Amino acid sequence: MSSQILNAQKVKQKIRRIALEIIERTYAEEKVVIVGIKNSGFELAQRICDELKRFENKEYSCYSMLINKTSPLETPIETDVNGDELYNSIIIIVDDVQNSGKTMAFAVKHFLQYRVKSIQTCVLIDRRHNLFPVRADYVGLSLSTTLKEHVTVDTEDGNISVSLS
């Protein structure tokens, strides 16, 4: 049995708050690149970029990243961002749920090969089961769960909602 944690309206509020936090922390920066981990993370990244552009007349770039979440070493990481665009920029990596931190650790590792100013992380839900030394800089909701519980981010019909089962 699953129960809804965040409905579409609450998710919009979380995205708006995250966007405002990003603006506060990066206000003096020229280049901010948002990279969303496919699928739900990229959907969130696009929404965050849209909110950023609503609040601030500054260019924010949004790109996608594909990581094999179960076996990240078996498949090369793919991204549609050009390495030249990353030079001296702030990169914010976005994912839907952070459980152990494994996916985010591999995403961060990928961008360490570029000369960036900083790498920051953003998640809609942080489950706090960190096994890897990656913490989210921007969090929509911190949720204490058991390891047996499952968090689902649904992006159907243009709305985003979060459920726990």
C-alpha positions in Angstrom: 0.0 0.0 0.0 1.4 3.4 -0.9 0.7 6.8 0.6 1.2 10.1 -1.0 3.8 12.3 0.7 3.8 15.3 -1.7 1.1 16.2 -4.1 1.7 18.2 -7.2 1.1 21.5 -5.4 3.5 20.7 -2.6 6.2 19.6 -5.1 5.8 23.0 -6.9 6.3 24.7 -3.6 9.5 22.7 -2.9 10.8 23.4 -6.4 10.2 27.1 -5.9 12.0 27.1 -2.5 14.9 25.2 -4.0 15.1 27.7 -6.9 15.2 30.6 -4.4 18.0 28.9 -2.4 20.0 28.5 -5.6 19.6 32.1 -6.4 20.7 33.1 -2.9 23.8 30.9 -3.0 24.8 31.7 -6.6 23.7 35.3 -7.0 27.2 36.6 -7.9 28.0 33.8 -10.4 28.0 34.2 -14.1 27.6 30.6 -15.1 25.2 28.2 -13.4 24.7 24.8 -15.1 21.8 22.6 -13.9 22.3 18.9 -14.8 19.4 16.5 -14.1 19.8 12.7 -13.8 17.4 11.0 -16.1 14.5 10.5 -15.9 12.8 12.1 -12.9 15.9 14.1 -11.9 16.0 15.7 -15.4 12.3 16.6 -15.1 13.0 18.3 -11.8 16.0 20.1 -13.2 13.9 21.5 -16.0 11.3 22.7 -13.5 14.0 24.3 -11.3 15.5 26.0 -14.4 12.1 27.4 -15.3 11.6 28.8 -11.8 15.1 30.3 -11.7 14.3 32.1 -15.0 11.1 33.4 -13.5 12.8 35.0 -10.5 16.0 36.2 -12.1 17.0 37.6 -15.5 20.1 35.5 -15.8 21.0 32.6 -18.1 20.7 29.2 -16.5 21.5 26.2 -18.7 19.8 22.8 -18.2 21.2 19.5 -19.4 20.5 15.8 -18.9 22.7 13.0 -17.6 22.2 9.3 -18.0 23.7 7.0 -15.3 23.1 3.3 -14.8 21.9 3.6 -11.2 22.2 -0.1 -10.4 25.7 -0.7 -11.9 27.3 2.7 -12.7 30.7 1.2 -13.5 29.4 -1.0 -16.3 28.0 1.7 -18.5 29.7 5.0 -19.4 27.9 8.1 -18.1 26.3 10.1 -20.9 25.5 13.8 -20.7 24.5 16.4 -23.3 26.5 19.2 -21.9 29.6 20.4 -23.7 32.8 20.3 -21.6 33.7 23.9 -22.7 30.5 25.2 -21.2 31.5 23.8 -17.8 34.7 25.8 -17.5 34.6 28.0 -14.4 30.9 27.3 -13.8 28.8 26.2 -10.9 27.3 22.8 -11.6 24.2 21.7 -9.8 23.4 18.0 -10.2 19.7 17.2 -9.6 18.1 13.9 -8.8 14.7 12.9 -7.5 15.6 10.8 -4.5 18.9 10.3 -2.6 19.0 7.0 -0.8 22.6 5.8 -0.3 24.3 8.6 -2.3 25.8 6.2 -4.8 24.3 7.7 -7.9 25.2 11.2 -6.8 28.7 10.2 -6.0 29.2 8.8 -9.5 27.6 11.9 -11.0 30.0 14.2 -9.0 33.0 12.0 -10.0 32.1 12.5 -13.7 32.3 16.3 -13.5 35.6 16.3 -11.6 37.4 15.9 -14.9 36.4 19.5 -15.8 37.7 22.8 -14.5 34.6 23.9 -12.7 34.2 26.4 -9.9 32.1 24.1 -7.8 29.8 21.2 -7.9 26.6 21.2 -5.8 23.9 18.6 -5.4 20.1 18.9 -5.3 17.4 16.3 -4.5 13.7 16.5 -4.1 13.7 13.7 -1.4 16.7 12.9 0.9 16.2 9.6 2.6 19.3 9.9 4.8 20.6 6.4 4.2 24.0 7.7 3.1 26.6 5.1 2.4 28.7 7.4 0.3 30.2 10.8 1.3 27.8 12.9 -0.7 25.2 15.2 0.9 22.6 17.2 -0.9 23.2 21.0 -0.8 19.5 21.6 -1.8 16.8 19.4 -0.4 13.1 19.6 -1.0 12.2 17.2 1.9 14.3 15.1 4.3 12.4 11.9 5.0 13.3 9.3 7.6 12.4 5.9 6.1 13.2 2.3 6.7 15.4 0.5 4.2 12.4 -1.7 3.2 10.3 1.3 2.3 10.3 2.7 -1.3 9.9 6.3 -2.4 8.4 6.8 -5.8 8.4 10.1 -7.8 5.7 10.1 -10.4 6.0 12.5 -13.3 2.9 11.5 -15.3 0.5 14.0 -16.8 2.9 16.9 -16.4 2.6 16.9 -12.6 5.1 15.6 -10.1 4.0 13.7 -7.0 5.8 11.6 -4.4 4.6 8.4 -2.7 5.9 6.1 -0.1 5.3 2.4 -0.1 
